[in-house]
Amino acid sequence: MSSTASKTDIAAPAGEFCSFAEEAVRKGAPELVPDEVLQRVLSAAVRLYAIKSEDRPAELAPFGEQPVNATEAVTAICAIMRAANLNFFDLQMWYRRAPNE
């Protein structure tokens, strides 16, 4: 995507992916979204979220209008921690930081 792309340029494909993923969850058929696609989207989203959150005066809500439940959140958190080779001590140090510190 070029630097001249507008916010609406990304809205359609992002919305399409979200609709497809939500349908796969609703149908109980997560295999409809290939692992490689999910990994690419999740990696990009996490990196972008981290960058956008860095310099904001107020914390950026991670889920907006589509919240996740506790089980979904903890499942993803644990997987991300393992992938980044983090432990709960590491997490505690970061959690105690003030937002945007």
C-alpha positions as CSV (number, residue, x, y, z in Angstrom):
1,M,0.0,0.0,0.0
2,S,1.4,3.4,-0.9
3,S,1.7,6.3,1.5
4,T,-1.0,8.1,-0.5
5,A,-3.6,5.4,0.3
6,S,-6.6,6.6,2.2
7,K,-8.3,5.0,5.3
8,T,-11.1,3.8,3.0
9,D,-8.6,1.8,0.9
10,I,-8.0,-0.6,3.8
11,A,-11.5,-0.6,5.1
12,A,-13.0,-2.9,2.5
13,P,-10.4,-5.8,2.6
14,A,-10.1,-5.6,6.4
15,G,-13.9,-5.7,6.7
16,E,-14.0,-8.6,4.3
17,F,-11.5,-10.6,6.3
18,C,-13.3,-9.8,9.6
19,S,-16.6,-10.9,8.2
20,F,-15.1,-14.1,6.8
21,A,-13.3,-14.9,10.2
22,E,-16.5,-14.1,12.1
23,E,-18.5,-16.5,9.9
24,A,-15.9,-19.2,10.4
25,V,-16.2,-18.8,14.2
26,R,-20.0,-18.7,14.0
27,K,-20.0,-21.9,11.9
28,G,-17.6,-23.6,14.2
29,A,-15.2,-24.0,11.2
30,P,-12.0,-22.2,12.0
31,E,-10.2,-24.2,9.3
32,L,-11.9,-22.0,6.7
33,V,-9.2,-19.4,7.6
34,P,-5.7,-20.9,6.7
35,D,-3.2,-20.8,9.6
36,E,-0.8,-18.8,7.5
37,V,-3.4,-16.1,6.8
38,L,-4.3,-15.9,10.5
39,Q,-0.6,-15.7,11.5
40,R,0.1,-12.9,9.0
41,V,-3.0,-10.9,10.0
42,L,-2.3,-11.3,13.7
43,S,1.4,-10.4,13.4
44,A,0.6,-7.3,11.4
45,A,-2.2,-6.2,13.8
46,V,-0.1,-6.7,16.9
47,R,2.8,-4.8,15.4
48,L,0.6,-1.9,14.2
49,Y,-1.3,-1.8,17.6
50,A,2.0,-1.5,19.5
51,I,3.3,1.3,17.3
52,K,0.0,3.2,17.4
53,S,-0.3,2.8,21.2
54,E,3.2,4.2,21.8
55,D,2.7,7.9,21.3
56,R,-1.0,8.3,22.3
57,P,-2.0,10.4,25.2
58,A,-4.9,8.0,26.0
59,E,-4.8,4.3,25.8
60,L,-6.0,2.8,22.4
61,A,-8.7,0.3,23.2
62,P,-7.6,-3.0,21.5
63,F,-11.0,-4.3,20.5
64,G,-13.4,-1.4,19.9
65,E,-16.9,-2.6,19.2
66,Q,-15.9,-6.3,18.9
67,P,-14.7,-7.3,22.4
68,V,-13.3,-10.8,23.1
69,N,-14.2,-12.9,26.1
70,A,-11.8,-13.8,28.9
71,T,-11.0,-17.3,27.4
72,E,-10.3,-15.9,24.0
73,A,-8.1,-13.1,25.5
74,V,-6.1,-15.4,27.7
75,T,-5.6,-18.0,24.9
76,A,-4.1,-15.3,22.7
77,I,-2.1,-13.7,25.5
78,C,-0.5,-17.0,26.4
79,A,0.3,-17.9,22.8
80,I,1.8,-14.4,22.2
81,M,3.9,-14.6,25.4
82,R,5.3,-18.1,24.4
83,A,6.0,-16.8,20.8
84,A,7.9,-13.8,22.2
85,N,9.7,-15.9,24.9
86,L,8.1,-13.9,27.7
87,N,7.2,-15.1,31.2
88,F,4.8,-13.7,33.8
89,F,7.6,-11.7,35.5
90,D,8.3,-9.9,32.2
91,L,4.6,-9.3,31.8
92,Q,4.3,-7.9,35.3
93,M,7.1,-5.4,34.7
94,W,5.4,-4.1,31.5
95,Y,1.9,-4.1,33.1
96,R,3.1,-1.9,35.9
97,R,4.3,0.7,33.4
98,A,2.1,3.7,33.0
99,P,0.4,3.9,29.6
100,N,2.7,5.5,27.0
101,E,5.7,5.2,29.3
